[in-house]
Amino acid sequence: MIGHLLIGCILGLLVYNRYNLRSAVPVAAIGAILPDLIDKPLGHILLKGTLDSGRIYAHTLLFLGIALVAGLLYWRSRSSPLLLVLAGGILTHLMLDGMWNMPNTLFWPALGDFLPHSYPDYFGNALITEVTSPLEWLAGLSIVMIALEVFGDSTNGLSDRFLSSVTTLRRPLYVLLASGGALTILSTLLATPMDLIDLESRLLTGSSALVGGILLVYRDMVSDPSINLTKAGDQRST
C-alpha cells in the first residue's frame, strides 16, 4: 500500500506544480489507495466466507468510470481538478495492481461475477511484507519528504532550520528509491522462474519505484529552491 501511496503523492505533486494546488497531493494519495481502503475490509472481512478477495468493486473500470465522470462534472461546475486527480490516483492503483490479469474483476459485471480466492491471515501477511521490504521503507520516507516540501511552511511546529536540513536529504533519498527500483527489476529478471503474475507484480513495483525516483530527482534538480520549503503560504492555494 505504501508504494501505491507514493505514486499518488507524485501524481499530486505534478498537479501541484501545474495548478499551484497543494491539496492535490493528499487527494491523489487518497485516490491511489482508495480501492484497497474499500475492497480489503469488504472482501477479506465482510465477504471472507465467500469471496475472500481484496480486489472487487473498487478495482473495476466501472468504479474508475464513475470517479472520472464525477471529476468531469466537478471540473465543469467548480473549475477544479481535484476529483479528476482522485480518479487519476485510482487509475494508478489499477495499473500497479496489473488488473488486466483479473478480467472478471476489471470488466465487472460484463464478464460475470468476481472469482473467489483464499488468503489465510491476509492482513497479517500483508503487514509483514510491508515492514520487511526495504523498498517500502524508501517509499514511506519519500512520502514524508513530499509532505514536508508541500506543507512544511504551514506547520508552525517545524523550524526553518529543520526544513532546510531535510531539503539536503531529499535528493539522495530519491536516488536511493530509484536505485532500489532498478535493483528490484534486476533481481526479479535474474531470479528463478516464478508465477508469471507474481513476476509481473514485482516488475511493476520495481518500475514504479524507478520511474518515481527519477521523476522526483529531476523535479528536485530543475525546481527553484526558493519555492520548495520557504514559499509563503499566501502564494499557494488550499
Order of alpha helices (4+ residues) and beta strands (2+ residues): alpha-alpha-alpha-alpha-alpha-alpha-alpha-alpha-alpha
